[in-house]
């Protein structure tokens, strides 16, 4: 059986998934058997000082990743860490995990896919959230900019319908966030903090201080201020794009695609959602999120 699952949306656009059983991942070429990979991750060997980022794609992963690395190192200097080694969903077990410690690892998988040692070793979890309208726009631009089977060639209007109907990589957004909300609310043993994209944008120093306190470093406000300055979107974009080899960028991304770093704004969805789309989304949100305590800022 092929590791990949090919579907078409109702507009005829091809969509490729990595067939992980109860979750469909991006069709990473690095994984030959996605179902086995999901099983292997459950038994992943972790360290007590590991930090794991979780949450739906395009919720501020790369931004938080840089901040956490700086907090762990006690320095506002960028370090060149391998994305492949730290992304649990992306690499097979024998290629995962950097040798140095402490480590920042990240995943977009559901709660029940987390490594079992997360609980055994009380590994710290930073769970990311972002308002769904900006998340969907960011995800569209990410997928639309990719080459090959990682790409989605449909229009924004078509992608919006796809997200409303069934979701994309990692499944339906509503199912994803509601499942995490329920599990985090019920789990009294998980060592976690929730970090909002919008909170980090509104008050970067304050949010970095909260992350610092959660990690137990108490680096101090001065360092948090320096990290906030270093991790402004414009600074991250320049540094990280310079670190990516040009041949890799050409292989992954279409010409003029934004890559991993596009705008990093709150409220960009207003430039994409039509009035009708916004009304349709709000109606679906009210229906699907009835009973949820989750709240989001949209501007």
GUNU-159782 format. One record per residue (C-alpha): residue number from 0; x, y, z; residue in one letter. Coordinates in nm, 2 decimals, decimal comma. Layout:
SITE   pos     east    north       up   code
SITE   NUM        X        Y        Z      A
...
% end
This chain:
SITE   pos     east    north       up   code
SITE     0     0,00     0,00     0,00      X
SITE     1     0,13     0,34    -0,09      X
SITE     2     0,24     0,57     0,19      X
SITE     3     0,05     0,85     0,02      X
SITE     4    -0,32     0,90    -0,03      X
SITE     5    -0,44     1,11    -0,33      X
SITE     6    -0,77     1,29    -0,32      X
SITE     7    -0,94     1,56    -0,53      X
SITE     8    -1,14     1,84    -0,38      X
SITE     9    -1,48     1,92    -0,54      X
SITE    10    -1,31     2,16    -0,78      X
SITE    11    -1,08     1,88    -0,91      X
SITE    12    -0,76     2,00    -0,74      X
SITE    13    -0,52     1,72    -0,63      X
SITE    14    -0,45     1,69    -0,26      X
SITE    15    -0,19     1,45    -0,13      X
SITE    16    -0,17     1,32     0,22      X
SITE    17     0,06     1,10     0,42      X
SITE    18    -0,17     0,82     0,53      X
SITE    19    -0,12     0,80     0,91      X
SITE    20    -0,44     0,60     0,99      X
SITE    21    -0,66     0,83     1,19      X
SITE    22    -0,46     1,14     1,09      X
SITE    23    -0,36     1,26     0,74      X
SITE    24    -0,02     1,43     0,74      X
SITE    25     0,15     1,63     0,46      X
SITE    26     0,31     1,39     0,21      X
SITE    27     0,66     1,42     0,34      X
SITE    28     0,91     1,23     0,12      X
SITE    29     1,11     1,14     0,43      X
SITE    30     0,85     0,90     0,57      X
SITE    31     0,79     0,57     0,40      X
SITE    32     0,52     0,43     0,63      X
SITE    33     0,32     0,70     0,80      X
SITE    34     0,12     0,46     1,02      X
SITE    35     0,43     0,30     1,16      X
SITE    36     0,59     0,64     1,21      X
SITE    37     0,29     0,75     1,42      X
SITE    38     0,33     0,43     1,63      X
SITE    39     0,70     0,49     1,66      X
SITE    40     0,65     0,84     1,79      X
SITE    41     0,44     0,70     2,08      X
SITE    42     0,75     0,52     2,20      X
SITE    43     1,00     0,80     2,14      X
SITE    44     1,28     0,84     2,40      X
SITE    45     1,25     1,18     2,55      X
SITE    46     1,46     1,38     2,80      X
SITE    47     1,33     1,55     3,11      X
SITE    48     1,45     1,89     2,98      X
SITE    49     1,29     1,86     2,64      X
SITE    50     1,03     2,12     2,53      X
SITE    51     0,76     2,02     2,28      X
SITE    52     0,56     2,27     2,07      X
SITE    53     0,21     2,15     1,98      X
SITE    54    -0,09     2,29     1,80      X
SITE    55    -0,25     2,33     1,45      X
SITE    56    -0,02     2,43     1,16      X
SITE    57     0,05     2,80     1,10      X
SITE    58    -0,01     2,89     1,46      X
SITE    59     0,33     3,06     1,51      X
SITE    60     0,56     2,75     1,53      X
SITE    61     0,87     2,90     1,37      X
SITE    62     0,83     3,22     1,57      X
SITE    63     0,80     3,03     1,90      X
SITE    64     1,08     2,79     1,81      X
SITE    65     1,33     3,07     1,78      X
SITE    66     1,21     3,23     2,10      X
SITE    67     1,24     2,90     2,29      X
SITE    68     1,59     2,83     2,15      X
SITE    69     1,70     3,17     2,27      X
SITE    70     1,55     3,12     2,62      X
SITE    71     1,71     2,78     2,65      X
SITE    72     2,05     2,92     2,54      X
SITE    73     2,01     3,24     2,75      X
SITE    74     2,11     3,45     2,45      X
SITE    75     1,92     3,66     2,19      X
SITE    76     2,15     3,53     1,92      X
SITE    77     2,00     3,31     1,64      X
SITE    78     2,13     2,95     1,62      X
SITE    79     2,13     2,74     1,31      X
SITE    80     1,93     2,43     1,42      X
SITE    81     1,81     2,16     1,18      X
SITE    82     1,44     2,19     1,12      X
SITE    83     1,43     1,82     1,01      X
SITE    84     1,58     1,70     1,34      X
SITE    85     1,33     1,88     1,56      X
SITE    86     1,00     1,82     1,36      X
SITE    87     0,87     1,50     1,50      X
SITE    88     0,62     1,45     1,21      X
SITE    89     0,89     1,49     0,94      X
SITE    90     1,18     1,26     1,00      X
SITE    91     1,22     0,89     1,06      X
SITE    92     1,34     0,79     1,41      X
SITE    93     1,70     0,73     1,31      X
SITE    94     1,72     1,09     1,18      X
SITE    95     1,54     1,26     1,46      X
SITE    96     1,65     1,45     1,76      X
SITE    97     1,96     1,67     1,79      X
SITE    98     2,24     1,55     2,02      X
SITE    99     2,27     1,87     2,22      X
SITE   100     2,04     1,95     2,51      X
SITE   101     1,80     2,09     2,60      X
SITE   102     1,60     2,04     2,29      X
SITE   103     1,30     2,21     2,12      X
SITE   104     1,08     1,95     1,94      X
SITE   105     0,76     2,02     1,76      X
SITE   106     0,46     1,84     1,62      X
SITE   107     0,11     1,91     1,48      X
SITE   108    -0,02     1,57     1,59      X
SITE   109    -0,32     1,52     1,81      X
SITE   110    -0,30     1,48     2,19      X
SITE   111    -0,33     1,10     2,18      X
SITE   112    -0,03     1,08     1,94      X
SITE   113     0,21     1,24     2,18      X
SITE   114     0,50     1,03     2,30      X
SITE   115     0,41     0,84     2,62      X
SITE   116     0,72     0,97     2,80      X
SITE   117     0,56     1,32     2,79      X
SITE   118     0,37     1,22     3,10      X
SITE   119     0,63     0,98     3,24      X
SITE   120     0,91     1,25     3,24      X
SITE   121     0,68     1,55     3,28      X
SITE   122     0,81     1,70     2,96      X
SITE   123     0,71     2,06     2,91      X
SITE   124     0,45     2,13     2,64      X
SITE   125     0,39     2,47     2,48      X
SITE   126     0,05     2,45     2,31      X
SITE   127     0,00     2,72     2,04      X
SITE   128    -0,32     2,88     1,93      X
SITE   129    -0,41     3,13     1,66      X
SITE   130    -0,74     3,27     1,53      X
SITE   131    -0,87     3,04     1,26      X
SITE   132    -0,93     3,30     0,99      X
SITE   133    -0,56     3,40     0,99      X
SITE   134    -0,46     3,04     1,03      X
SITE   135    -0,65     2,93     0,72      X
SITE   136    -0,51     3,22     0,51      X
SITE   137    -0,16     3,14     0,62      X
SITE   138    -0,21     2,77     0,55      X
SITE   139    -0,34     2,84     0,20      X
SITE   140    -0,04     3,05     0,11      X
SITE   141     0,19     2,79     0,26      X
SITE   142     0,04     2,51     0,05      X
SITE   143    -0,02     2,71    -0,26      X
SITE   144     0,35     2,82    -0,26      X
SITE   145     0,49     2,46    -0,25      X
SITE   146     0,60     2,27    -0,55      X
SITE   147     0,51     1,91    -0,62      X
SITE   148     0,28     1,69    -0,41      X
SITE   149     0,31     1,93    -0,12      X
SITE   150     0,15     2,20    -0,32      X
SITE   151    -0,22     2,30    -0,36      X
SITE   152    -0,29     2,46    -0,69      X
SITE   153    -0,65     2,58    -0,63      X
SITE   154    -0,76     2,93    -0,56      X
SITE   155    -0,82     3,08    -0,22      X
SITE   156    -1,19     3,06    -0,27      X
SITE   157    -1,16     2,69    -0,34      X
SITE   158    -0,93     2,63    -0,04      X
SITE   159    -1,18     2,81     0,18      X
SITE   160    -1,45     2,57     0,07      X
SITE   161    -1,22     2,28     0,13      X
SITE   162    -1,15     2,39     0,49      X
SITE   163    -1,52     2,45     0,55      X
SITE   164    -1,61     2,10     0,42      X
SITE   165    -1,34     1,87     0,54      X
SITE   166    -1,01     2,04     0,63      X
SITE   167    -0,67     1,98     0,49      X
SITE   168    -0,34     1,84     0,64      X
SITE   169    -0,40     1,73     1,00      X
SITE   170    -0,77     1,72     0,94      X
SITE   171    -1,06     1,95     1,02      X
SITE   172    -0,96     2,26     1,22      X
SITE   173    -1,27     2,24     1,44      X
SITE   174    -1,22     1,88     1,54      X
SITE   175    -0,85     1,95     1,61      X
SITE   176    -0,89     2,25     1,84      X
SITE   177    -1,20     2,10     2,02      X
SITE   178    -1,02     1,77     2,09      X
SITE   179    -0,71     1,96     2,23      X
SITE   180    -0,94     2,18     2,44      X
SITE   181    -1,11     1,88     2,59      X
SITE   182    -0,79     1,68     2,65      X
SITE   183    -0,60     1,97     2,81      X
SITE   184    -0,90     2,05     3,03      X
SITE   185    -0,92     1,69     3,16      X
SITE   186    -0,55     1,61     3,19      X
SITE   187    -0,42     1,71     3,54      X
SITE   188    -0,08     1,56     3,48      X
SITE   189     0,03     1,72     3,16      X
SITE   190     0,29     2,00     3,21      X
SITE   191     0,17     2,26     2,96      X
SITE   192     0,12     2,63     2,89      X
SITE   193    -0,10     2,78     2,62      X
SITE   194     0,07     3,05     2,41      X
SITE   195    -0,15     3,26     2,17      X
SITE   196    -0,01     3,40     1,85      X
SITE   197    -0,22     3,72     1,91      X
SITE   198    -0,09     3,76     2,27      X
SITE   199     0,27     3,72     2,15      X
SITE   200     0,20     3,99     1,88      X
SITE   201     0,03     4,23     2,12      X
SITE   202     0,28     4,20     2,41      X
SITE   203     0,59     4,01     2,30      X
SITE   204     0,80     4,09     2,60      X
SITE   205     0,52     3,99     2,84      X
SITE   206     0,45     3,67     2,66      X
SITE   207     0,81     3,58     2,64      X
SITE   208     0,84     3,64     3,02      X
SITE   209     0,55     3,40     3,07      X
SITE   210     0,73     3,13     2,86      X
SITE   211     1,05     3,20     3,05      X
SITE   212     0,87     3,15     3,38      X
SITE   213     0,71     2,83     3,26      X
SITE   214     1,05     2,69     3,15      X
SITE   215     1,18     2,77     3,49      X
SITE   216     1,48     2,98     3,38      X
SITE   217     1,39     3,32     3,51      X
SITE   218     1,62     3,49     3,26      X
SITE   219     1,50     3,83     3,35      X
SITE   220     1,31     4,11     3,17      X
SITE   221     1,62     4,25     2,99      X
SITE   222     1,69     3,93     2,81      X
SITE   223     1,32     3,89     2,72      X
SITE   224     1,32     4,23     2,57      X
SITE   225     1,63     4,15     2,36      X
SITE   226     1,47     3,83     2,25      X
SITE   227     1,15     4,01     2,15      X
SITE   228     1,35     4,26     1,94      X
SITE   229     1,56     3,98     1,78      X
SITE   230     1,24     3,79     1,70      X
SITE   231     1,04     4,06     1,53      X
SITE   232     0,90     3,91     1,22      X
SITE   233     1,11     4,13     0,99      X
SITE   234     1,43     4,01     1,16      X
SITE   235     1,34     3,64     1,17      X
SITE   236     1,24     3,65     0,80      X
SITE   237     1,58     3,79     0,69      X
SITE   238     1,79     3,56     0,92      X
SITE   239     1,61     3,24     0,85      X
SITE   240     1,57     3,29     0,48      X
SITE   241     1,94     3,35     0,46      X
SITE   242     2,01     3,03     0,64      X
SITE   243     1,81     2,82     0,39      X
SITE   244     2,03     2,70     0,10      X
SITE   245     1,91     2,85    -0,23      X
SITE   246     1,89     2,51    -0,40      X
SITE   247     1,67     2,38    -0,13      X
SITE   248     1,44     2,69    -0,15      X
SITE   249     1,42     2,65    -0,53      X
SITE   250     1,32     2,28    -0,49      X
SITE   251     1,06     2,34    -0,22      X
SITE   252     0,89     2,66    -0,33      X
SITE   253     0,75     2,81    -0,64      X
SITE   254     0,90     3,13    -0,77      X
SITE   255     0,80     3,43    -0,56      X
SITE   256     0,63     3,21    -0,30      X
SITE   257     0,65     3,35     0,05      X
SITE   258     0,81     3,04     0,20      X
SITE   259     0,78     2,98     0,57      X
SITE   260     0,77     3,35     0,66      X
SITE   261     0,50     3,56     0,49      X
SITE   262     0,35     3,84     0,70      X
SITE   263     0,32     3,73     1,06      X
SITE   264     0,02     3,97     1,11      X
SITE   265    -0,30     3,96     1,30      X
SITE   266    -0,60     4,05     1,09      X
SITE   267    -0,46     3,97     0,74      X
SITE   268    -0,77     3,75     0,69      X
SITE   269    -0,96     4,07     0,61      X
SITE   270    -0,77     4,09     0,28      X
SITE   271    -0,88     3,74     0,18      X
SITE   272    -1,22     3,66     0,32      X
SITE   273    -1,52     3,80     0,12      X
SITE   274    -1,82     3,92     0,31      X
SITE   275    -2,01     3,61     0,22      X
SITE   276    -1,72     3,39     0,33      X
SITE   277    -1,69     3,57     0,66      X
SITE   278    -2,06     3,52     0,73      X
SITE   279    -2,05     3,15     0,63      X
SITE   280    -1,75     3,10     0,86      X
SITE   281    -1,91     3,28     1,15      X
SITE   282    -2,22     3,07     1,12      X
SITE   283    -2,03     2,74     1,10      X
SITE   284    -1,81     2,85     1,40      X
SITE   285    -2,11     2,93     1,61      X
SITE   286    -2,25     2,58     1,53      X
SITE   287    -1,93     2,38     1,57      X
SITE   288    -1,79     2,57     1,87      X
SITE   289    -2,11     2,57     2,08      X
SITE   290    -2,00     2,49     2,44      X
SITE   291    -1,64     2,57     2,38      X
SITE   292    -1,45     2,81     2,61      X
SITE   293    -1,20     2,90     2,34      X
SITE   294    -1,18     3,26     2,23      X
SITE   295    -0,97     3,43     1,97      X
SITE   296    -0,88     3,79     1,87      X
SITE   297    -0,92     3,86     1,50      X
SITE   298    -0,75     4,20     1,48      X
% end
